[in-house]
Amino acid sequence: MPNWLATWGNENFNLRTAVPFVFMGLVIGGLVSGSFRFYLVCWLVMVGLVVIAEAGQVYLPSRNFDIGDIGFGTLGAGLGLICGRAIRLVCK
């Protein structure tokens, strides 16, 4: 991992949780055409992944469960889906 990215991650601890979910949402929203229900299910699956990842940290001695990470991951997933879908509609 580049040093600048590690430094950014340490300074923006909760926000870094949103980053991979924004990218997943962008890919799904940008590449897959679906109904509102489809995107809602995709968002719920990503929220489930965030919750599972956070729950798994309970068992790691150097990590802890943080509800803020769940919130940022949830927001990142939604933002990615919305932006991906918007890009898809604009580029159509």
C-alpha positions as CSV (number, residue, x, y, z in Angstrom):
1,M,0.0,0.0,0.0
2,P,1.4,3.4,-0.9
3,N,2.4,5.5,2.1
4,W,0.1,8.4,1.2
5,L,-2.9,6.0,1.2
6,A,-1.9,4.5,4.6
7,T,-1.7,8.0,6.0
8,W,-5.0,9.0,4.6
9,G,-6.6,5.8,6.0
10,N,-5.3,6.5,9.4
11,E,-6.5,10.1,9.4
12,N,-10.0,9.2,8.0
13,F,-10.6,6.0,9.9
14,N,-14.4,5.6,9.4
15,L,-14.5,7.3,5.9
16,R,-12.1,4.7,4.5
17,T,-14.8,2.0,5.0
18,A,-17.0,3.8,2.3
19,V,-14.3,3.7,-0.4
20,P,-14.6,0.1,-1.6
21,F,-18.4,0.2,-1.4
22,V,-18.5,3.4,-3.5
23,F,-16.5,1.5,-6.2
24,M,-18.7,-1.6,-5.9
25,G,-21.8,0.6,-6.3
26,L,-20.3,2.4,-9.3
27,V,-19.6,-0.9,-11.0
28,I,-23.0,-2.4,-10.3
29,G,-24.9,0.8,-11.1
30,G,-22.9,1.6,-14.2
31,L,-22.8,-1.8,-15.8
32,V,-26.1,-3.5,-14.8
33,S,-29.4,-2.2,-16.0
34,G,-32.2,-3.1,-13.5
35,S,-35.3,-1.9,-11.7
36,F,-35.4,0.0,-8.5
37,R,-36.0,-3.3,-6.7
38,F,-32.8,-4.8,-8.2
39,Y,-30.7,-1.8,-7.0
40,L,-32.4,-2.0,-3.6
41,V,-31.4,-5.7,-3.2
42,C,-27.9,-4.9,-4.4
43,W,-27.6,-2.1,-1.7
44,L,-29.0,-4.4,1.0
45,V,-26.4,-7.1,0.0
46,M,-23.6,-4.6,0.3
47,V,-25.0,-3.4,3.7
48,G,-25.0,-7.0,4.8
49,L,-21.3,-7.3,3.7
50,V,-20.5,-4.2,5.8
51,V,-22.3,-5.7,8.9
52,I,-20.6,-9.1,8.5
53,A,-17.1,-7.4,8.1
54,E,-17.7,-5.3,11.2
55,A,-19.1,-8.2,13.2
56,G,-16.0,-10.2,12.3
57,Q,-13.8,-7.6,13.9
58,V,-15.1,-8.5,17.3
59,Y,-13.0,-11.6,17.1
60,L,-9.8,-9.8,16.1
61,P,-7.7,-8.7,19.1
62,S,-6.4,-5.5,17.5
63,R,-9.7,-4.4,16.0
64,N,-13.1,-3.3,17.4
65,F,-16.7,-3.1,16.2
66,D,-17.7,0.4,15.1
67,I,-21.2,1.4,14.1
68,G,-19.7,4.4,12.3
69,D,-18.0,2.0,9.8
70,I,-21.4,0.5,9.1
71,G,-22.9,3.9,8.5
72,F,-20.1,5.0,6.2
73,G,-20.2,1.7,4.3
74,T,-23.9,2.0,3.9
75,L,-23.7,5.5,2.6
76,G,-20.8,4.6,0.3
77,A,-22.8,1.8,-1.3
78,G,-25.8,4.0,-1.9
79,L,-23.7,6.8,-3.3
80,G,-21.9,4.5,-5.6
81,L,-25.2,2.9,-6.9
82,I,-26.8,6.3,-7.5
83,C,-23.7,7.8,-9.2
84,G,-23.2,4.6,-11.3
85,R,-26.8,4.6,-12.4
86,A,-26.7,8.4,-13.2
87,I,-23.5,7.9,-15.3
88,R,-25.2,5.0,-17.1
89,L,-28.2,7.2,-17.9
90,V,-26.2,10.2,-19.1
91,C,-23.9,8.1,-21.3
92,K,-26.8,6.2,-22.9
